[in-house]
Amino acid sequence: MNGRDAGADHDTPRTGGDAASGDAAGGDATGGDAATGDATGGDATRGDAVIGDAAGEDAATGDDAPEHAPTTLVVGEMIVDAHPDGPGGLAERDTYHRRAGGAPANVAVGLARLGAPPAFWTRVGDDGFGDFLVETLAAEGTPTTLVERDPSAPTGLAVVSLDADADREFVLYLDGTASTRLQPGRVADERLATVDWLHVGGVELAHEPARSAVLDLLARAPPDTTVSFDPNARPQLWTDFDYAKTLAAVLPAVDVLVASTEDLAPAGYEGAPRDLARILTDATWGTTTPDTETAAVESALDGSGPHTVAVTRGDAGAVAHATESAPWGPATTSHEGVAVDAVDTTGAGDAFTAGLIAALSGEATTTPTTDAGPRDGDTALAAAVRFANAVAAHSTTARGAMAALPDRDTVERLLRE
């Protein structure tokens, strides 16, 4: 809904380096520039042709051709999560299990489980871990046409640790990996024109050339495309760019912001979640950076900034505020969350995001007669936040970010309990 006619103003992209084939965690990179087509049976692409361009070598075909392609596009990293077999720090656990992860990947699979599989633009290594991730997407019914295989960079890795309350911490190994090497212009304008909802993860903005690729995509997004954004602050990754200035430069192009207080504090936004939601929707983006000491950042991305902000609060639920510019606004809502016996909170925020997108985009078709739909006097935003909280709560009931992502029937049952 925000206009985006100006080109992205960002640093000259670096090549990202030519990391040696193979993953430090045990990947089996094959190298080479194999033709389009994945040995695992997916439609992941190798090489650097434009994707979705009818004239390109790797043009989308079949169910992901523009006329049949999903109208939601998720963009960002897909990596392997090494999950411990129990609570404890890295020095305490001996056994770890391979799981698919990466915040945007969790959102993509979450949407697929809810019956709305999106297109997913990501880049993984041409190695054993990359094979595993592409197989995972295919098994979940998520189209892999926009999944790229990098012949010279390994698949990224996150090592997870859990405390006694199922809260998690990450050690990330992303520098020089495939997920940081998305290239500007790879998604063709023809393909982008079919997208009604674009969701972007913030981790890619910490590395070039993925940073330039994301900014380029935001600059080219059609004015009537709804853009959602999860900053997903990971301070250990922000060594080349300033996190606060990056958020201020990106938010003009964003319609729906989904963030935790932990995501917002490093950028200088602190306060009660309800106040934060209002501050971030009321700001005049591109000319001011509200309530922080960060200098105003001029952005080449056109737009008025978020009309909807959802601030997640872990097991305490979420609050959200939407202005009159939102299709579901004006509205302000809060929901206390859904009680479950949590085992692992990894990816719970991503599950919330998937539920919110599904509900607000109309993909989570619910009726007023169920607890998942609007109640008397309720708003579409309140129903969406309640639905998203249920998706997030259920996602914590098994180990791994994707293991317990629910389908729509499961969400509605949980809300009726």
N, C-alpha and C positions, 0 to 999 in steps of 0.2 A: 504494500500500500504506500510505502514511502517512495517518492521519485528518486531515481538514481541515474542521472544523466552524466555526471562528471566522472572522469576516469579516476582510478584509485591513486592516491599520492602516497607512495611507500618506497622503501629503500630498494636499490638495485638488487635483484635476487642473486644469491650466490649459487653455485652449482650443488652445494651440499656435500661435495666430496665424493670420491669413488671408494666407498668402504669395501674392504676385501670380501670376497664371496664367503658365505657361511655366517652363521649367527654365533656370537660368543657364548650363547646359551645352548648351542648344539644344533643350529639350523644346518640344512644341507643344500646350500645354494647351488644351482646347476649352471648359472651363468648363461651367456649367449642371449641373442635377441630372437627367441622363437616366435613363430607366427602366432596370430591370434588363436586362442583356444587353450584350455587348461587340461592338463593330463588328468586332473581329478574329476573332470566331467562338467565343470562350470564353464561360464563364458568369460572369465577374467581375461583381460588383454595384456599383452606384452608389447613393449615398444612405446613410442611417444606420438602416435597419430592422434588427431582430434577425435574425440569420442562423440558419437551421436550426430556426426556430419555425414550426410548422404554421400559426399565425395571422398570421405576418409577411409583408409584401409580398414580401420576398426569400427566402422559405423555400426550402430546398434541394429540388430536384426531380431526377427521373431517377436516374442512377447515384450521385448524392451525397445522395439522400434518406436519412434516418436508418437505414432498414432495409437500405440498400445501401451506405452510406457507409464509407469506409476506417476501420479501427479505430485507426489511428495519426494523431495530429494534431500538426503542426509549426507553431510560432508564432514570428513575428519578421520582420525586415526582408528585403525583396528590392529590390536597387538595381542600378544599372548600374556595372560596373567598366570603367574606361578602362585598357586594358593596353598597355604600350609594345611596340614592335616588336623590342626587344632590351634587354640589360642597360644600366644607367646610371641616374643620378639624373634628377629632373624637369627640371633645367636642361640636360640633355644630349640628351634624346630629342625628336624632332619629330613622330613619328607614333605614334598610339594607336589601338587597336581596341576597339570596343564589345563588351562581354561581359556576360552576366547574372551577378549575384553577390549577396552578402549571405549571411552564415553559415547562417541557417536555410533560405534558399532552396537553398543547396548541399546541405544535409542532405536536403531534400525531394526534389530531383532525384536525389541519390545513392540514396535508397531506391527511387525509381521505376526507376532503371536496374537495381537488384538484384531487381526483380520485385515490389516491395511499395509501390506508389505511395500516399503518405499524403494526407490532407486538409492544406491549407496555408492558415493564416490570416495574411494580410499586407495591406498597403495601399500602392498605388502611385499616382502621379499620373495624371490623365486627360489624358495628353500622349503624345507620340511614344515616349518612353522607356518609359512604362507599357504602351503597345501592344506594344512589343518584348518586354517581360518576360512579359506574359500569353501572347503567342504562343509564347514559349519553354516555359512551363509546359505549354501545351496540346500542343506537339510532343513533350514528354517523357512525356505520359500522366499528368500530375499534375492532379487535379481543380482547377478554378479557381472553384468556387462560393463559397469563402470568401475569395477575393481581392477586395478593395475598391478602387474607383477614386475618388480624391479630386479633386473639381472645383476646389479652390482652393489646392492645395499641389503642388509639383512632385515628381517622382520623385527619390530620393536618388542620390548619385554618389560613387564612390571612385576616386581616381587612384592607380594602382599603379606602383611602381618596383621593379626587380629588380637584384640584384647579380650578380657573376660566378658565384656558387654557386647561383643560382636562388632565393635567399631574397628575400622581398618586404617592402616597406613600403607603408603606405597614407596618403593624405591624404583625409580623409572630409569630405563636404559633406552633412550630414544635418539640421542645425538647421532647423526649420520645414518639413521635407519630409514627404511623405505617410506614410512609414514610422513617423514619430514620433507619428502622429495616430490610432492605434488607440484605440477607445473602449471603456470598461468595459461589460460586459453584452451585447456584440454577438453572441457565440456563445451560443445558447440552451441552457438546462439540458438540454432534450431531446436536443440534438445532443451535448453533452458527456457525457451518460450512455452513449453508444455507444462512447466512446473507451477503449481498453485501454492505450494508451501515449501520453503527452503529452510532447513535447519543446519546450523554450523556450530562446531565445537571450537572452544578457544585455544586448546593446546597447540593446534597447527599454527597459531599466530606467533608462537615463540621461536619458530625456526624458519629460515629461508631454505628453499624457495616456496615451501608450503604457505608461508605467510602471504607472499605475493599472489599465490594461486587463489587463496580465499578472498583477499581484497579485490582481486580481479573479478571473481564470481559475484561478489556483492555489488560491485559497480555495474555489472551487466544484468543483474536480476531485473526482470520486467517490473514496472511500477505497481502492477496489481498482484504481484507475488507476495504472500505473507512470509516474512523472514523472522525466524526465531534463533536465539543465540544463548548458549550456555558458556560462560567465561571459563569455568572449570579451572580455577586458579591452582597452579602447581609452582610455587616459588622457586623450587630447585631448577626449573626449566628456563626461567627468565633471566638469562645472562647476556643476551645480545640486544634485547629491546626492553623498553619500559612498560610494565604491565598496565599501570594507571593511564598513561598516555595512549596506549593501544586501545583500551576500552573506550576512552573518550573519542578516539578517532573512528571506531567501528560502530558505536551505538547510534549515530544518525541514520544508518541503514537498517536498523533493527526495529521490528514491530513488536515482537514478544520476547522479553528477557526473562530467563529462568535462572535463578542463582540462589546460592546459600549465603548466609551472612559471612561465612568463611571465604567465599568467592569475592565478596564486595569489600571487605575490610582492607585487603592489600592495596586496593585502589583508592582508599581514603573514605569510603562510604560506610559510616558506622551509625548505629542507632537501632531503635526498635524495628522489627521487620515491616510492620504496617507503615511506619514513617518512611522507611527506605523505599517501599513500593511507590509511595506518592511522590517522593523527591525525584526518583528516577523517571517517572512519567511526566512530571511537570517541568523538567529541565529543558532549556533551549539548546539542544545539542549542536555542536559545531562552533558555538560562540562562547560557551561557558562550561565549566566543569563544576557541578553543584556541590556545595558543602564540603569541599576539600581544599587542601593547600596546593594542589596540583594546578599549574598554570593552565589557562584555557588552551585547548588544542584545536587548531584549524584542521578540518577534515575535508577531503575531496569527495567523500561519499555524501550524496545528496539525501535529504530526508529530515524529518522532524524528530526522529528518535522513537523510543518505545511508547506505544499506546497501552501496552499491557505489561505489567511486571508481576511475576510470582516469586516470592521469597520462601524457600524451603527451610524447615526447622527440624529436620530429623524426625525422631519419633513424636515430636510435638505438632506435626502436620505442616501446614503452609498458610500463608496469607497472599492475597493477590489484589491488585488494583488495576482497573481499566478506565481510560478516559472515554469521553463521548466519541472519539475517533475510532474506537474499537467496534467491530461488528457486534460484539457482545457487551458493549459498555453504554453509559458509564455504570460502573459497579465496583464495589469493594466487598471482599469476602475473606473469611478465615475458616479453617477446618482443623480440628485437633488431631487428625490422623486416625488410623485404624489399628487397634491393638492386635498384635500377633506375637508369637514366640520367635524372636529374631535369632538367627544363627550367624548371618553374615550380612553386613550392611553394604558390601561392595556393590556399587552400581545402583543403589536405591534412588539417588537423585536422577539418574538417567532413566530409570523406570518411571519416575514421576513425570519427567519430560515427555516420554513416549505416551503416557496416558493423557497428559494435557493436550499434546498435539492431536492425538486421535479424537479427543472429545471436541476441541475447539474447531477442528477442521471438518467436523461432521462425520468422521469415520466411526466413532463409537456411537452407533445408533441406539439410543435408549429412549424409553417412553416415560411419561410422568407417573406411570403406575408402578415403576420399580425404584428402588432406593438409589440406583445408579443415575437416574434421570432427575430432572427438576422437580422439586417439591412445590407445594402451594406457596406462592410468594417468593419463590427462589428465583435465581437468575441463571443464565447459561454459564456464566463464569463460576458461580458457586457449585453447580453440578459438575463442571469440568474439574475443579480443584478436588472435590470429593472423589471423583472417579480416579484422578491421578494419584491421590493419596492411597487409595486401595491398591492400585497397581504397584506402587512403591512398597507398601507394607508386605504384600505377598512375595515380592522379589527377595525379601530378606530371610525367607524361611528355608533356604538351602544354601550350601556353599557354592560360591561362584556368582558372578554378576548376572549371568543369563539363565542359570539352572531353574530358578523359580519364577521367571517372568510369566505372568498369567495370561490366559485367553480371556475373552470378554465374558463368557459365562462364569468363569471363576471369580472375576471382579464383581459381578452382580450378586453372586452367592455370598461373597465376603461382606458386601454392603448390607445384605439382608440379615446377617447374623446378629 
